[in-house]
């Protein structure tokens, strides 16, 4: 019985102690339920977000750039379907084998293979590596044929920039290429939208209009597993193509310009004298911007870089030239405006003039005899302009020249490589060179030599503003929202001059008229310097001024030798210039031509104007019809 | 004497069937079905390896449980020490010849399945100590010899399991053993003193821990210190449970587990998957099911006439409770990560075998609740 008793006592102990634990169990379970409640009910939102963040990953695709079209709606910078080959590292089974296969299939260089391997180590395993950006159709087919053996490689069809007129617009548009690290960090928009394979503008309008052109990324949302492998696509969000930009340029005129300057270094610019529309702007020689899209090869790059005609320089905007005699209309106008001379004022040209023991030569050794303003302009008599400049002084000349836009950028906001040039005055010399102005320098400034430096576009603008009767215009290359018709543009220009007096560039309209007539005679009257390039048909008739800018001082010996162009080394030949506007009766367009080391303006540059005016004026009507933007379907 | 004989007389087969605790049995069947569904979900909604394997284990172990239930509890009392020593032998065997996996040596290959003796030790230690306290006189419980003996019964397997190394299981074995000591009547002050001693010596214990074990504790204290490394499991587990919400994401729709963000989703983190798919309601429901099972076992213990049955049922109920608490606290981020499966739910043969043996003995205790054991 003792044993029985013990068993019962023991049983009591067991039951009692079990009860204590049972109570504890309920408390602990309640604690666990509370924890579940806090996680699943209270913090549910937080964890749901985290769970989605876990499983959803976004892939950005390169945005599609906006098209750039010319005035007539022809695409001059568009987009083209290209075939590419990507590698997605996480899907690759054997990286070395894949590279080996691709190397033989696509003839990749060892350098390229090294680059891919390096990229693979830098990028995340789900980021694609672009092996080839531009596969030919046959290469694309080949890759697709062997795809079973290329695990992890992905043939991709995508869109890339394309310049259908190749080198025609390079200096206007610039080109696009892969951004470097600095460019990505610098530009907020580029940083935000960057994906491998995206290209950004490196030069010209492609660069300055980046924000409008770039477009937005298309976004693919995928559900991924813990290893980042895509399981299924949840969403595809289409990107917006960049804004379409319409330029004022005319491809036909641009083409002719390129043709005229073929194998020459130089520049042609054509401008609407009322609206400031730039109709052509060509710098020769040019280069093919398509070469830069997928990385230019070293050989091609060296070929461009080492070309003695310097294709990389945009001569229209950043080429600085002495204007030579093309400055004479401004000198004449300034003298008339300041009442230094009247149209009947005459100077006797003996071929040279002496000042303080220094001899200043006229281009015509025998001299022009007695010349009036009109004749001096017509025959480009240097002696006359030496005298006028002497009487006028460089400071007053500077004021007029500045008004007409010399010495300041024309399209500065769009082209960061544009130069402002220089029109000197006495203060400038004292401040910058630390020496006083010398009267002899005034004389050579009067014929567009010396310190004076202008860009071809400045000369074009200058001519346009003389042609339109002396009103300031704002040159532009991008079509505004509402282009004006000719009549409206004219009225708007004159109206504006009443409201803001500084856009009127003259005091007496008679003076402008005199200069215009002088330029007319230079082209259309016998003995005029560009008489041989004239067009008699009043529809095309134009007025112009030649210029021949010395690139080095002519020594006495050379002057006596009177060498022919071919006998002078290329580097020492004069630059040929020509500025003109037309049609004379009812002017609409102005142009400037410069042929580097082309010899005299009348022989090398003026004949080009003849060709250009024929085309420009023929297309005048067509252009007017295009002024309404809505009519263009692209 | 007559009464005892009457009570101890063998029941007929049909009487036994009648005496089975059907509430407990239904709960176990329900739990098995849920575990199969969850396993099906871990396989991504297909009947693949884990589902098949789990199912075949259930098919083998469930009849084993019934078989055990049909043996008189007396036999399990007799078998108590032998079972314990058998498992000790197996533990020795694995520490020399066991299979190695992920840095520890705790398995033996039985051709049909891989056995982890330490899991069986969880049951063996309860069985052994239940027999010991059944047999000892209550006056002798707190003698020095008795306490030394029971402590060594607990310590020998613990040392063997820790050396595998497997901290989680050894802690669970220790807790299972200690609860029998508690129930057996060891003085409360001893528990209090040793708990205080444990707290004081904790820093020294920690210094003896392996680097990965220390890391687990640090990670538990701050999972974000290494979100892709050691803290990854617990962060992903919390995300999965938390994103389940009230109603869950739906069966087979748990993105965290489906997309492989959950590690160990078949075994220790099975509750995470369940909770993600069935939400707060499902989780609490599962917890209620476990609670019913536990209290049913306690009830059987309370109804049992013999102290051996009482001790075993109470001890086993407490063990299951501890397994659940440790596992859930771990996946809910309340405790450091120690490998501990969720009974029946987790994939793993040895754990299921141990649990089913336990349930079998409990059912046997119910059938033979009036049986006294000398």
Interface residues (C-beta under 8 A of the other chain):
Chain A: X6 X7 X9 X10 X11 X13 X14 X15 X17 X18 X21 X22 X25 X28 X29 X32 X33 X35 X36 X37 X39 X40 X41 X43 X44 X46 X47 X48 X50 X51 X54 X55 X223 X224 X225 X226 X227 X231
Chain B: X133 X137 X138 X139 X179 X182 X183 X184 X185 X236 X238 X239 X240 X241 X242 X243 X244 X245 X246 X255 X256 X259 X260 X261 X275 X279 X280 X283 X284 X287 X291 X294 X295 X298 X301 X302 X307 X310 X311 X314 X318 X321 X325 X328 X329 X332 X334
